[in-house]
Amino acid sequence: MHSAPASGYWDQHPFDLRCEWGPRAVAALAPISDVVIVVDVLSFSTCVDIAVARGAKVYVPVPGAESAADMAHRLGAALVGFEGATYRLSATAMLGVPPGTRLVMPSPNGATLSALVGATPTLAGCLRNARAVAAAAARLGRRVAVIPAGERWPEDAHGDRSLRPAVEDLIGAGAILDHLPGRRSPEVELAVAAFRAVRGRLPAFLLACSSGREHAARGTEGDVALAAQLDVSDFAPRLVAGAYVAGAGDAP
């Protein structure tokens, strides 16, 4: 009797709709899926949605390649980040991005996952564009992998920065998957159930979760309020040649 490859136990391949966390999920699911959706609600994919809706083009650095600052210089783009950046990695900051702007937007979660996907069509999903992203994914194929990015624990004394499954990304994944037809893995069923349980109180729920409390402590509750808006965007940013751009059929 032959056993299945190790990855076969965790890639959810018997199901049309799959949901799994972080970089290893990208490696396992992207090659066997028609489309990958990266979900990083606080804040990467929310920032991408707002920036693309305003007519910007969002580049994601490749891990281990040139620095984000060098990439921005080479492309004549504005750097998104924190100290020394043109724009903060912030949903409210993206509201001020002029049309036609090129942005380089590194992040340890959503941007990194996006750069790891490879040739599989990739969309940036969040609560704001859940319905639009689901519709775009359905046009690309039946087998959809939704990757909630999660966060990283602060580095401990041993240098460990393990993945922390983040409730806001689970809810965002569930909001997208709730719109999609097909056979659902148990992981997808859980994400959808989680979303449905809190869909009527998203602003308060996101502000009360660990990531929301971190934003509140920094005085950036406005970012959480923007991220908690459900289906207010008609855009489904798609990764093309290393940059997220408006997809075909997106609102002008």
Residue, then its C-alpha position, 0 to 999 in steps of 0.5 A: m500500500h502506497s502512502a500519500p505524499a506528506s503535503g497531500y495530508w495538508d493541501q486540502h486537494p479533495f476540496d474546491l475551496r481551501c484555507e490555510w495559514g502562512p508561507r507553508a500554505v502558499a507552498a502547498l496550495a498554490p501549485i494545485s490551485d487556480v487562484v490564490i487569495v492573500v488576506d492580511v486585513l491589518s494592514f497589507s491587503t486593506c492598504v492594497d485595496i485602497a491604493v489600487a482603487r485610487g489608481a496606484k500600482v503596488y509593487v511587492p519586494v521579493p524576499g532575499a532580493e533587493s531591499a524595498a528602498d532600492m526597489a523603490h529607487r529603481l522604479g521611481a516609486a514611493l516607499v511604504g513603511f514606517e521610518g523614512a518611508t514616503y507613506r506609512l503602512s496604513a489604510t488611512a495613509m493610503l487615502g491620500v495616494p494620488p492616482g498613477t502613483r507607484l508604491v513599493m509596499p513591503s510587509p512581513n506577512g501579506a507582501t511576503l506571501s504575495a511574492l512567494v506564490g509564483a505563477t498562480p494568479t494572485l489576488a489581494g483580499c480583505l473585508r472591504n473587497a470580499r465580494a469583488v475578490a470572490a467574483a474575480a476568483a470565480r472567473l479564474g477557476r474552481r480551485v481557490a486557495v485563500i491564505p490568511a497571512g497571520e502575524r508574527w509574535p514579537e521576537d523572544a529570547h531565542g529569536d523565535r518569531s513564530l506565526r500567530p494566527a490572527v483572528e482578523d485574517l480568519i474573518g477576512a478569509g471567511a468573508i471571501l469564501d462565503h461568496l464562493p461556490g464549491r466543495r468546502s474543506p473543514e478549514v473553509e467551513l470554520a472560516v465562514a462560520a467565524f465570519r458569519a458569527v461576527r459580521g454584524r459587529l465587525p468594527a467593534f470585533l476588530l478593535a477588540c482583537s489582539s491586532g486591533r488593540e495594538h492599533a489602538a495603543r498606537g493611536t491608529e484606530g482609524d485604520v481598523a475602522l477602514a479595515a472593518q468596512l465590508d464589501v465597500s470596494d468593487f476592486a479585486p487587486r491582481l498581482v501582475a509582473g510583481a505589482y498589484v493592479a486593478g483587475a479586469g472588470d474592476a470599477p473605473 
